[in-house]
Amino acid sequence: MKLNLLLVVFAIALSCTDETSNTTDENEPTTENAVPDDTTSDGTTTENTTPESQNTNPPNVLGMDYTKSKTTLDETYSALIASLEANPNIKIVTEVDHMANAASVDKALNPTKIVFFGNPNLGTPLMQKNQLAGLDLPQKILVYQNDEDEVYAGFNNTTYFGNRHGLTSMEVLPTIQGALTNLSTGASQDTLVTAENSEVDIEEGIIIKKVNGSCDAAYTRLRAAIENNPNLKIIFELDHKANAAKVNLELDPTRLIVFGNPNLGTPLMQNAQTTALDLPQKMLLWTEANGDSYVAYNDPAFLVYRHGITENEEVLQTITGALDKLSDVAVGE
């Protein structure tokens, strides 16, 4: 399995992101402190030590470009958010504080934050070419502090994105890469380090299932299953078709739901902190022009390969089984 900071930096988020979750006003993005998702505990925290991470000094992650910050994590992250908010073309969808979410279930994690943001003028053309690209949209930048108190900012580069979705020839990709680079280097006050390897096959690490009926019906089933599970929390939802319409672009039905459980996600990030780039979990549902509908999500085995996760076999088995069952609900089985 093969498995400079310019506010005009366009509308980097190649995601169709004007519409956030059903419970979040898109004009008032909020920080979801229960990121992966799980009902929080009584608020107490333990003094347990964070297990040593495997690949964060420096990071060497498939398809992840990064910068090493010259400032603190809070300063780096605040600078990033300020740049995003100052750009009228970019919409912040949500922010996730993985460390706070870990603490909510009495687990320890080094400071780890991620922000999701986008621009349907850039994301929609990508999904018009391949709707599955919506699985890796909206754009996101991860900021974290490792065991050595080093601070990094990382993102999926467009070589990785283009390869994974068969979109390498899309003209918007260099613009997106430049924007992501400017945002990251501006926040960290240092230069970009390009991933050593960004080569993936088309649809690598993605599980796809054909759905019975429409995308909307499948989405309704899936959302209900997640909402009715006390261990899961919906982080945000995106209707890419509706967002495209807001900028007078057309797109077949394409919807994303992001959810999680810190009891399961935290151990993976404790072991390989960059796994946070692929958390919380998410599923994409879409209907193609011929009427066929599908659900897709990231294979946990691919995250193991990509981030170098070790051990955690039981946790990974639980995640794999849960995602399989949830996707079957979407299918209509």
BELFEN-V833276 format. One record per residue. N is the residue number from 1. RES is the residue in three letters. PHI is phi as a letter, one per 40 degrees, with the letter a starting at -180 (NA if undefined). Layout:
n={N & N}
res={RES & RES}
phi={PHI & PHI}
This chain:
n={1 & 2 & 3 & 4 & 5 & 6 & 7 & 8 & 9 & 10 & 11 & 12 & 13 & 14 & 15 & 16 & 17 & 18 & 19 & 20 & 21 & 22 & 23 & 24 & 25 & 26 & 27 & 28 & 29 & 30 & 31 & 32 & 33 & 34 & 35 & 36 & 37 & 38 & 39 & 40 & 41 & 42 & 43 & 44 & 45 & 46 & 47 & 48 & 49 & 50 & 51 & 52 & 53 & 54 & 55 & 56 & 57 & 58 & 59 & 60 & 61 & 62 & 63 & 64 & 65 & 66 & 67 & 68 & 69 & 70 & 71 & 72 & 73 & 74 & 75 & 76 & 77 & 78 & 79 & 80 & 81 & 82 & 83 & 84 & 85 & 86 & 87 & 88 & 89 & 90 & 91 & 92 & 93 & 94 & 95 & 96 & 97 & 98 & 99 & 100 & 101 & 102 & 103 & 104 & 105 & 106 & 107 & 108 & 109 & 110 & 111 & 112 & 113 & 114 & 115 & 116 & 117 & 118 & 119 & 120 & 121 & 122 & 123 & 124 & 125 & 126 & 127 & 128 & 129 & 130 & 131 & 132 & 133 & 134 & 135 & 136 & 137 & 138 & 139 & 140 & 141 & 142 & 143 & 144 & 145 & 146 & 147 & 148 & 149 & 150 & 151 & 152 & 153 & 154 & 155 & 156 & 157 & 158 & 159 & 160 & 161 & 162 & 163 & 164 & 165 & 166 & 167 & 168 & 169 & 170 & 171 & 172 & 173 & 174 & 175 & 176 & 177 & 178 & 179 & 180 & 181 & 182 & 183 & 184 & 185 & 186 & 187 & 188 & 189 & 190 & 191 & 192 & 193 & 194 & 195 & 196 & 197 & 198 & 199 & 200 & 201 & 202 & 203 & 204 & 205 & 206 & 207 & 208 & 209 & 210 & 211 & 212 & 213 & 214 & 215 & 216 & 217 & 218 & 219 & 220 & 221 & 222 & 223 & 224 & 225 & 226 & 227 & 228 & 229 & 230 & 231 & 232 & 233 & 234 & 235 & 236 & 237 & 238 & 239 & 240 & 241 & 242 & 243 & 244 & 245 & 246 & 247 & 248 & 249 & 250 & 251 & 252 & 253 & 254 & 255 & 256 & 257 & 258 & 259 & 260 & 261 & 262 & 263 & 264 & 265 & 266 & 267 & 268 & 269 & 270 & 271 & 272 & 273 & 274 & 275 & 276 & 277 & 278 & 279 & 280 & 281 & 282 & 283 & 284 & 285 & 286 & 287 & 288 & 289 & 290 & 291 & 292 & 293 & 294 & 295 & 296 & 297 & 298 & 299 & 300 & 301 & 302 & 303 & 304 & 305 & 306 & 307 & 308 & 309 & 310 & 311 & 312 & 313 & 314 & 315 & 316 & 317 & 318 & 319 & 320 & 321 & 322 & 323 & 324 & 325 & 326 & 327 & 328 & 329 & 330 & 331 & 332 & 333}
res={MET & LYS & LEU & ASN & LEU & LEU & LEU & VAL & VAL & PHE & ALA & ILE & ALA & LEU & SER & CYS & THR & ASP & GLU & THR & SER & ASN & THR & THR & ASP & GLU & ASN & GLU & PRO & THR & THR & GLU & ASN & ALA & VAL & PRO & ASP & ASP & THR & THR & SER & ASP & GLY & THR & THR & THR & GLU & ASN & THR & THR & PRO & GLU & SER & GLN & ASN & THR & ASN & PRO & PRO & ASN & VAL & LEU & GLY & MET & ASP & TYR & THR & LYS & SER & LYS & THR & THR & LEU & ASP & GLU & THR & TYR & SER & ALA & LEU & ILE & ALA & SER & LEU & GLU & ALA & ASN & PRO & ASN & ILE & LYS & ILE & VAL & THR & GLU & VAL & ASP & HIS & MET & ALA & ASN & ALA & ALA & SER & VAL & ASP & LYS & ALA & LEU & ASN & PRO & THR & LYS & ILE & VAL & PHE & PHE & GLY & ASN & PRO & ASN & LEU & GLY & THR & PRO & LEU & MET & GLN & LYS & ASN & GLN & LEU & ALA & GLY & LEU & ASP & LEU & PRO & GLN & LYS & ILE & LEU & VAL & TYR & GLN & ASN & ASP & GLU & ASP & GLU & VAL & TYR & ALA & GLY & PHE & ASN & ASN & THR & THR & TYR & PHE & GLY & ASN & ARG & HIS & GLY & LEU & THR & SER & MET & GLU & VAL & LEU & PRO & THR & ILE & GLN & GLY & ALA & LEU & THR & ASN & LEU & SER & THR & GLY & ALA & SER & GLN & ASP & THR & LEU & VAL & THR & ALA & GLU & ASN & SER & GLU & VAL & ASP & ILE & GLU & GLU & GLY & ILE & ILE & ILE & LYS & LYS & VAL & ASN & GLY & SER & CYS & ASP & ALA & ALA & TYR & THR & ARG & LEU & ARG & ALA & ALA & ILE & GLU & ASN & ASN & PRO & ASN & LEU & LYS & ILE & ILE & PHE & GLU & LEU & ASP & HIS & LYS & ALA & ASN & ALA & ALA & LYS & VAL & ASN & LEU & GLU & LEU & ASP & PRO & THR & ARG & LEU & ILE & VAL & PHE & GLY & ASN & PRO & ASN & LEU & GLY & THR & PRO & LEU & MET & GLN & ASN & ALA & GLN & THR & THR & ALA & LEU & ASP & LEU & PRO & GLN & LYS & MET & LEU & LEU & TRP & THR & GLU & ALA & ASN & GLY & ASP & SER & TYR & VAL & ALA & TYR & ASN & ASP & PRO & ALA & PHE & LEU & VAL & TYR & ARG & HIS & GLY & ILE & THR & GLU & ASN & GLU & GLU & VAL & LEU & GLN & THR & ILE & THR & GLY & ALA & LEU & ASP & LYS & LEU & SER & ASP & VAL & ALA & VAL & GLY & GLU}
phi={NA & c & d & NA & e & c & c & c & d & g & b & d & c & c & c & c & b & c & b & c & c & c & b & b & c & c & c & b & d & b & c & c & c & b & d & d & h & a & c & c & c & c & g & c & b & b & c & c & c & c & d & c & c & c & a & b & a & c & c & b & b & d & g & b & c & a & b & c & c & c & b & c & c & c & c & c & c & c & c & c & c & c & c & c & c & c & c & c & c & b & b & c & c & a & b & b & b & c & c & c & c & c & c & c & b & f & b & b & a & c & d & a & b & a & b & b & a & a & a & c & c & b & c & d & d & c & c & c & c & a & d & d & d & c & c & b & b & c & c & a & b & c & b & a & b & c & c & c & g & c & b & b & b & b & a & c & c & c & c & d & c & c & c & c & b & g & b & c & c & c & c & c & c & c & c & c & d & c & c & c & c & c & c & c & c & c & c & c & g & a & c & c & b & c & d & c & a & b & c & b & c & c & g & c & g & b & c & b & b & c & b & c & g & c & d & c & c & c & c & c & c & c & c & c & c & c & c & c & c & c & c & b & b & c & c & a & b & b & b & c & c & c & c & c & c & c & b & f & b & b & a & c & d & a & b & b & b & b & a & a & a & c & c & b & c & c & d & c & c & c & c & a & c & c & d & d & c & b & b & c & c & a & b & b & b & a & b & c & d & c & g & c & b & a & b & a & a & c & c & d & c & c & c & d & c & c & b & g & c & b & f & f & d & c & c & c & c & c & c & d & c & c & c & c & c & c & c & c & c & c & c & h & c}
